[in-house]
């Protein structure tokens, strides 16, 4: 595996890439596996957004339960 990074105009790493082919990657700078892994490890953890369908189902279930309570 070969590892590459891309930098912005200020020299900050914007992306890292890994490829199993041996060809050069246009516009990218070759880096070590350690540099690649450090960049990936430093990325923020992003929690998934709640599934809107599940939220809707929960709301429907809640309203149905309220209707059943009012009936009795």
PyMOL commands that set and color helices and strands:
alter all, ss='L'
color gray80, all
select helices_A, chain A and resi 33-42+52-71
alter helices_A, ss='H'
color red, helices_A
select strands_A, chain A and resi 2-7+13-19+29-31
alter strands_A, ss='S'
color yellow, strands_A
deselect
rebuild
show_as cartoon
